[in-house]
């Protein structure tokens, strides 16, 4: 199921305004893959005239978390989610438009099923890769998401 990215970007404005003001936008979202973009601008740059690492992190995190949010909502259950850890690698200055892609959506449903069945928290690592307009990788982020069913939701 593909999600309306315009509605999700409105959600971003109200729930994650720092990311929205820095220019992070969701471009594609389905159960398997999410794509976000952010453009280097004066507002989100570091002293070295490239994109601040935290802005890249916001775009990368959204490409993973948007799929987690969507699949939790589709479950109809009350499940909490939180980033427990993250790792990042920076390989080139981030200038211009950077596109982050995560294709790890297939990991989410199993974790949801396990937390609903056992009531225990589950973790999953998801990777997002950022490329510039020339297709060169500028950064790679790995996020360890934790999900846990809330009280009274175990099946």
C-alpha positions in Angstrom: 0.0 0.0 0.0 1.5 3.4 -1.0 0.9 6.2 1.4 -0.1 9.8 0.5 3.2 11.6 1.0 1.5 15.0 1.2 -0.4 14.0 4.2 2.7 12.6 5.8 4.6 15.8 5.2 1.8 17.7 6.9 2.2 15.4 9.8 5.9 16.2 9.7 5.2 19.9 9.9 3.2 19.5 13.1 5.1 16.6 14.8 8.7 17.1 13.6 8.9 20.8 12.8 12.7 21.0 13.0 12.9 18.4 10.2 10.3 20.2 8.1 12.0 23.6 8.5 15.3 22.1 7.5 13.7 20.9 4.3 13.3 17.2 4.9 10.5 15.8 2.8 9.0 12.3 2.3 8.9 11.5 -1.5 7.8 7.9 -1.5 6.5 5.5 1.0 5.2 1.9 0.8 5.6 -1.2 2.9 9.0 -2.1 1.5 10.7 1.3 0.7 10.8 4.9 1.7 12.5 7.8 0.1 13.2 11.2 1.6 15.0 14.3 0.3 16.7 17.3 1.7 18.4 20.1 -0.1 21.6 21.8 1.2 20.8 25.4 2.0 22.2 28.2 4.1 19.7 27.3 6.8 20.9 23.7 7.2 24.6 24.0 6.6 27.6 23.6 8.8 30.6 26.0 9.0 32.2 24.0 6.1 29.4 24.9 3.7 28.0 21.4 3.5 24.8 19.9 5.0 25.0 19.6 8.8 25.2 15.9 9.8 22.1 16.2 12.0 20.0 17.3 9.1 21.1 14.3 7.1 20.2 12.2 10.2 16.7 13.6 10.3 16.1 12.7 6.6 17.6 9.3 7.1 15.7 8.5 10.2 12.4 9.6 8.5 13.0 7.1 5.7 13.1 4.3 8.2 10.6 5.6 10.8 7.9 6.4 8.3 7.6 2.7 7.4 7.6 1.7 11.1 4.8 4.3 11.8 2.7 3.2 8.9 2.9 -0.5 9.6 2.1 0.0 13.3 -0.9 2.1 12.3 -2.0 -0.7 9.9 -1.8 -3.2 12.7 -4.6 -1.4 14.6 -2.7 -2.0 17.9 -1.1 0.4 20.3 2.6 -0.1 19.9 5.3 2.2 21.0 8.5 2.9 18.9 11.8 4.5 19.7 15.3 4.7 18.3 17.6 2.9 20.7 20.9 3.3 18.7 22.2 4.6 15.5 25.4 4.6 13.5 26.5 6.8 10.7 29.2 6.9 8.1 30.0 10.1 6.1 31.9 9.6 2.8 31.5 12.8 0.9 30.4 16.4 1.6 26.7 16.7 1.3 25.8 19.6 -1.0 22.9 20.0 -3.4 19.9 17.7 -3.1 20.4 14.5 -1.0 18.1 11.6 -1.4 17.9 9.0 1.4 16.5 5.5 0.6 15.6 2.7 3.0 14.5 -0.7 1.6 14.2 -2.5 4.9 10.4 -2.4 5.3 10.2 -6.2 5.1 11.7 -6.4 8.6 8.9 -4.5 10.4 5.9 -6.9 10.2 7.8 -9.8 11.8 8.9 -7.5 14.7 5.3 -6.3 15.1 4.0 -9.9 15.1 6.6 -11.0 17.7 5.8 -8.1 20.1 2.1 -8.7 19.8 2.5 -12.4 20.4 5.0 -12.2 23.3 4.4 -8.8 24.8 8.2 -8.3 24.8 10.0 -5.5 23.1 11.6 -6.2 19.8 14.5 -4.5 18.0 15.3 -4.2 14.3 18.1 -2.4 12.5 17.2 -0.5 9.4 19.7 1.2 6.9 19.2 4.4 5.0 21.7 5.5 2.3 22.0 9.1 1.2 23.1 9.9 -2.3 23.8 13.3 -4.0 22.4 14.3 -7.4 25.3 12.5 -9.2 24.4 9.3 -7.4 27.4 9.3 -5.1 26.9 8.0 -1.6 27.4 10.9 0.9 26.3 9.1 4.1 24.8 5.9 5.4 22.8 5.7 8.6 21.8 2.6 10.6 19.0 2.9 13.1 18.0 0.4 15.8 14.3 0.7 16.3 12.6 -0.7 19.3 9.0 -1.5 19.3 6.9 -2.7 22.2 3.2 -3.5 22.5 1.5 -1.3 25.1 -0.5 -2.8 28.0 -3.6 -4.8 27.1 -2.7 -5.3 23.5 -1.0 -8.7 23.5 -2.9 -11.2 21.3 
